[in-house]
Amino acid sequence: LKLSSHNLCFLGYGNVNRSLAELLLDREQELRERHGTSFRITGIASRSLGWIANAEGLDPGEVAAQPPSGANSQDRHSQSDVRSWLAAAKCDVLFEATSLNVESGRPAVDHIRAALEHGAHAITANKGPIVHAYRELRDLAAARGRKFLFESTVMDGVPIFSLFDQLPAIRLQGFHGILNSTTNVILSEMEDGLSFEEALRKAQALGIAETDASHDIDGWDAAVKTAALITVLMDVSVKLEEIGREGIRNLSAAAVRAARKEGRPYKLVCRATKTENGVEASVRPERISAMDPMARITGSSSYIYFETDIFPGLAITEETPGLYATAYGMLADFVRAVWE
Ligand SMILES: NC(=O)c1ccc[n+]([C@@H]2O[C@H](COP(=O)([O-])OP(=O)(O)OC[C@H]3O[C@@H](n4cnc5c(N)ncnc54)[C@H](OP(=O)(O)O)[C@@H]3O)[C@@H](O)[C@H]2O)c1
């Protein structure tokens, strides 16, 4: 097996990219022996850490432990200049995992564009760029002969987008599912007796809530995921405003408990159906029949059911994902990007 070596850069260094750095180091041997891929980490950036690059390699543990004025301050670059950071790191693969910007997807869109123009593959866990700039970034990547991959944006690292790479010429007619873990944890915990606030704190402690938890509670995260699936898998450009959206803020703990007791629990359900002129889509709390598999999706688990012309119903359940679930999708994207 011929070994290829790649310089990796991490933009955003929170829950997702930190666990990705750990997972990559944990799977170094498998990547080398099974996939002929080796790597070194040459760039790490976040608002609080600064923009750190060293083409000879960085020790992520050391970077995370040091204050911005620490010993490696000569490796730090100014924030406004993502391009010089990518160049100083001689970046081959950018892992973008900054916070979700629902309104514009920025600055993540600009960072991904800069990485592709620099000649790197761009891999993101951030849904903003898919909803706001998918076609542009896809076409730019193709023009530069690089990959723009985003498996971890929906259902952590479960192969959803890459599943459809294995289903050529199929027609996706619709889907429904439970795609936001934070609200599903909150609903399950409320069923078990916690208040809304206690349940939210539990979701935040699990590291699954968005930086701004109202993005989860008001259904934005679920709507953005729904839009990402429609954009990529149905090839329909949909604006977020076109997705009917209602969150779980107005559900009382008593109503949630009573619904479960009656055997028809509340779930925040994402739906999309292809129509003659486009797609009809919604995100809203629904009472689910006890017979529906969604009734059994509790806590941080998630679920999706695809309706295609070949397979009328094709469903995937992700049961209580571990810490590495999101990072794994980015690792798998890395292998897909460089495996040629
Ligand atoms: N957590 C999950 O389970 C999960 C699952 C799938 C997808 N995602 C997505 O992955 C992304 C990251 O999630 P996370 O849980 O890792 O979030 P997080 O822990 O809040 O980390 C976000 C990181 O991005 C940095 N950042 C934010 N805005 C920035 C900017 N303008 N320039 C540079 N750095 C910036 C933050 O830096 P500072 O802290 O220094 O400000 C922080 O290091 C989000 O888009 C999220 O939707 C998360």
The ligand as an SDF file (V2000), in Angstrom:
LIG
                    3D

 48 52  0  0  0  0  0  0  0  0999 V2000
  -21.6750   18.8780   19.0310 N   0  0  0  0  0  0  0  0  0  0  0  0
  -22.2440   18.0250   18.2010 C   0  0  0  0  0  0  0  0  0  0  0  0
  -22.6270   16.9270   18.6040 O   0  0  0  0  0  0  0  0  0  0  0  0
  -22.3690   18.3570   16.7400 C   0  0  0  0  0  0  0  0  0  0  0  0
  -22.8660   17.3730   15.8780 C   0  0  0  0  0  0  0  0  0  0  0  0
  -22.9380   17.6340   14.5080 C   0  0  0  0  0  0  0  0  0  0  0  0
  -22.5850   18.8910   14.0300 C   0  0  0  0  0  0  0  0  0  0  0  0
  -22.1490   19.8610   14.8990 N   0  0  0  0  0  0  0  0  0  0  0  0
  -21.7610   21.1570   14.3500 C   0  0  0  0  0  0  0  0  0  0  0  0
  -20.3530   21.3050   14.4830 O   0  0  0  0  0  0  0  0  0  0  0  0
  -20.0180   22.6640   14.7110 C   0  0  0  0  0  0  0  0  0  0  0  0
  -19.1750   22.7760   15.9760 C   0  0  0  0  0  0  0  0  0  0  0  0
  -19.8920   22.2550   17.0800 O   0  0  0  0  0  0  0  0  0  0  0  0
  -19.2170   22.1570   18.5310 P   0  0  0  0  0  0  0  0  0  0  0  0
  -20.1500   21.3750   19.3590 O   0  0  0  0  0  0  0  0  0  0  0  0
  -17.8100   21.7350   18.3940 O   0  0  0  0  0  0  0  0  0  0  0  0
  -19.2790   23.6990   18.9550 O   0  0  0  0  0  0  0  0  0  0  0  0
  -18.4000   24.4140   20.0720 P   0  0  0  0  0  0  0  0  0  0  0  0
  -17.9250   23.4420   21.0890 O   0  0  0  0  0  0  0  0  0  0  0  0
  -19.1700   25.6080   20.4980 O   0  0  0  0  0  0  0  0  0  0  0  0
  -17.1130   24.8960   19.2440 O   0  0  0  0  0  0  0  0  0  0  0  0
  -17.1700   25.8870   18.2530 C   0  0  0  0  0  0  0  0  0  0  0  0
  -15.7570   26.3350   17.9700 C   0  0  0  0  0  0  0  0  0  0  0  0
  -15.7980   27.2610   16.8880 O   0  0  0  0  0  0  0  0  0  0  0  0
  -15.0470   28.4150   17.2320 C   0  0  0  0  0  0  0  0  0  0  0  0
  -15.5720   29.5590   16.5030 N   0  0  0  0  0  0  0  0  0  0  0  0
  -16.8540   30.0220   16.4810 C   0  0  0  0  0  0  0  0  0  0  0  0
  -16.9510   31.0700   15.6410 N   0  0  0  0  0  0  0  0  0  0  0  0
  -15.7080   31.2700   15.1270 C   0  0  0  0  0  0  0  0  0  0  0  0
  -15.1610   32.2060   14.2050 C   0  0  0  0  0  0  0  0  0  0  0  0
  -15.9130   33.1580   13.6550 N   0  0  0  0  0  0  0  0  0  0  0  0
  -13.8470   32.1200   13.9190 N   0  0  0  0  0  0  0  0  0  0  0  0
  -13.0780   31.1710   14.4840 C   0  0  0  0  0  0  0  0  0  0  0  0
  -13.5310   30.2520   15.3680 N   0  0  0  0  0  0  0  0  0  0  0  0
  -14.8380   30.3110   15.6830 C   0  0  0  0  0  0  0  0  0  0  0  0
  -15.1880   28.5200   18.7230 C   0  0  0  0  0  0  0  0  0  0  0  0
  -14.1070   29.2950   19.1940 O   0  0  0  0  0  0  0  0  0  0  0  0
  -14.1100   30.0920   20.5960 P   0  0  0  0  0  0  0  0  0  0  0  0
  -14.5790   29.1210   21.5980 O   0  0  0  0  0  0  0  0  0  0  0  0
  -12.7080   30.4570   20.7540 O   0  0  0  0  0  0  0  0  0  0  0  0
  -15.0270   31.1990   20.4400 O   0  0  0  0  0  0  0  0  0  0  0  0
  -15.0720   27.0500   19.1290 C   0  0  0  0  0  0  0  0  0  0  0  0
  -13.7110   26.6590   19.1690 O   0  0  0  0  0  0  0  0  0  0  0  0
  -21.3410   23.4290   14.7600 C   0  0  0  0  0  0  0  0  0  0  0  0
  -21.5830   24.0300   13.5030 O   0  0  0  0  0  0  0  0  0  0  0  0
  -22.3730   22.3590   15.0500 C   0  0  0  0  0  0  0  0  0  0  0  0
  -23.6260   22.6650   14.4910 O   0  0  0  0  0  0  0  0  0  0  0  0
  -22.0360   19.6020   16.2270 C   0  0  0  0  0  0  0  0  0  0  0  0
  1  2  1  0
  2  3  2  0
  2  4  1  0
  4  5  1  0
  4 48  2  0
  5  6  2  0
  6  7  1  0
  7  8  2  0
  8  9  1  0
  8 48  1  0
  9 10  1  0
  9 46  1  0
 10 11  1  0
 11 12  1  0
 11 44  1  0
 12 13  1  0
 13 14  1  0
 14 15  2  0
 14 16  1  0
 14 17  1  0
 17 18  1  0
 18 19  2  0
 18 20  1  0
 18 21  1  0
 21 22  1  0
 22 23  1  0
 23 24  1  0
 23 42  1  0
 24 25  1  0
 25 26  1  0
 25 36  1  0
 26 27  1  0
 26 35  1  0
 27 28  2  0
 28 29  1  0
 29 30  1  0
 29 35  2  0
 30 31  1  0
 30 32  2  0
 32 33  1  0
 33 34  2  0
 34 35  1  0
 36 37  1  0
 36 42  1  0
 37 38  1  0
 38 39  2  0
 38 40  1  0
 38 41  1  0
 42 43  1  0
 44 45  1  0
 44 46  1  0
 46 47  1  0
M  CHG  2   8   1  16  -1
M  END
$$$$
